[in-house]
Amino acid sequence: MKIDFFKHNIGTKEKRDVCKVLGSIFLTTGDAVREFEKRFSKYIDRKYTIGLMSCTSALHLSMLAYGIGPGDEVITTPMTFVATATSIMHAGAKPVFVDVEPETGNLNADLIVKAVTNRTKAILPVHLYGNMCDMRKIKDIADKHKLIVIEDAAHAIEAQRDGYKAGELADAVCFSFYATKSITCGEGGAVSLNNKEKSDLIRKLSLHGITKGAADRYVGRYRHWEVKMLGWKCNMSNIQASLLLNQLANIEKYRAKREEIARKYAEAFSDVQGISFPKVPKNSKSGRHLFTIWVDPRKRDKALRHLQTKGIGAAVNYRAIHTLDYFKKTMGYHTGDLPVAERIGDSTISLPLYPKLSAKETDYIIKSVRQMK
Ligand SMILES: Cc1ncc(COP(=O)(O)O)c(C=O)c1O
């Protein structure tokens, strides 16, 4: 049997929508992007959304918009994809890694205060695997120390905890529509927020800092435009947005299917010695982005090979990023500094989890995991 690690949900409707855009003259940022931003804002319950090229750009521009830059420190987690940390560095600030909770792999809110210095400007929590961090605790700390909160919800569009959606307790929340995310256009991202001034600023920063986007410049008569600040180039195109619209309409249906598969995995592995997995926190709705199992670190790579030999696509999300060469070299981190994240990073294996995964395939994966030694 061959089981892919991921399969997207792009079908006939998405193909029809993208063909409609391709048949028009307007391929870049225009009506489809505006429609997506409107519908996404409604879904996520924020006033404004800016469609972008990636979550990395959403994080980077959010930090710039909130004035985070050289000399500032941003507290974040080492148990994430490197983009969380590199976007802090792109803004000119320094990521400060705080260890994670052993049960979830999420940033440990109880350790944040110890890491706050007079340079700390923001907290950047990541909702790993789709399970939300303790945002009420994080928001309390942020309020007490006057810190900005920018959430990395690349895994957690659909998530909720304690009655709050991803982003509801933050200044800005960033999403990814990368190839393996729960809705995807290959590469894409967005930031959602309630602050109009910051939202306008992020939009401007995403398009060279100029005063008019292509839709304003070229529809009807040509009008002059100005450059008001140094900006970047990471605006979402109509092609990307058209791929996302129908997936967004089905996002809860897809999540429900992943929930079903994740529960089946959880039940099947609950009595297997040597295998544990992250807990979904109480009062939570998980985004169910990834299902990872944790095995003995000494056996992890062998277990990965076993699954791959069985034809099962498996991955590692993630090795603790402060142990990767660049962060060690440039920031002086050492193995041993953040032991919980390191242990999780050395134990973790992500299994296939997507709506198209059949019951037969799920059973085969469970059987193969049970055979791991
Ligand atoms: C937790 C997390 N943050 C940020 C990113 C970056 O997303 P993008 O590839 O859209 O820039 C990813 C992508 O995999 C991610 O998993």
The ligand as a Tripos MOL2 file, in Angstrom:
@<TRIPOS>MOLECULE
LIG
   16    16     1     0     0
SMALL
NO_CHARGES

@<TRIPOS>ATOM
      1 C1          3.6520   26.8540   12.6820 C.3       1 LIG1
      2 C2          3.9840   27.4650   11.3640 C.ar      1 LIG1
      3 N1          4.2650   28.7690   11.2980 N.ar      1 LIG1
      4 C3          4.5620   29.3710   10.1350 C.ar      1 LIG1
      5 C4          4.6020   28.6560    8.9670 C.ar      1 LIG1
      6 C5          4.9610   29.3640    7.6970 C.3       1 LIG1
      7 O1          3.8990   29.3200    6.8030 O.3       1 LIG1
      8 P1          4.1200   29.7310    5.2660 P.3       1 LIG1
      9 O2          4.7550   28.5670    4.5970 O.co2     1 LIG1
     10 O3          2.7250   29.9840    4.7730 O.co2     1 LIG1
     11 O4          4.9580   30.9370    5.2680 O.co2     1 LIG1
     12 C6          4.3180   27.2900    8.9670 C.ar      1 LIG1
     13 C7          4.3630   26.5220    7.7160 C.2       1 LIG1
     14 O5          4.5380   25.3630    7.6260 O.2       1 LIG1
     15 C8          3.9990   26.6690   10.1970 C.ar      1 LIG1
     16 O6          3.7260   25.3620   10.2530 O.3       1 LIG1
@<TRIPOS>BOND
     1     1     2 1
     2     2     3 ar
     3     2    15 ar
     4     3     4 ar
     5     4     5 ar
     6     5     6 1
     7     5    12 ar
     8     6     7 1
     9     7     8 1
    10     8     9 2
    11     8    10 1
    12     8    11 1
    13    12    13 1
    14    12    15 ar
    15    13    14 2
    16    15    16 1
@<TRIPOS>SUBSTRUCTURE
     1 LIG1         1 GROUP 0 **** ****
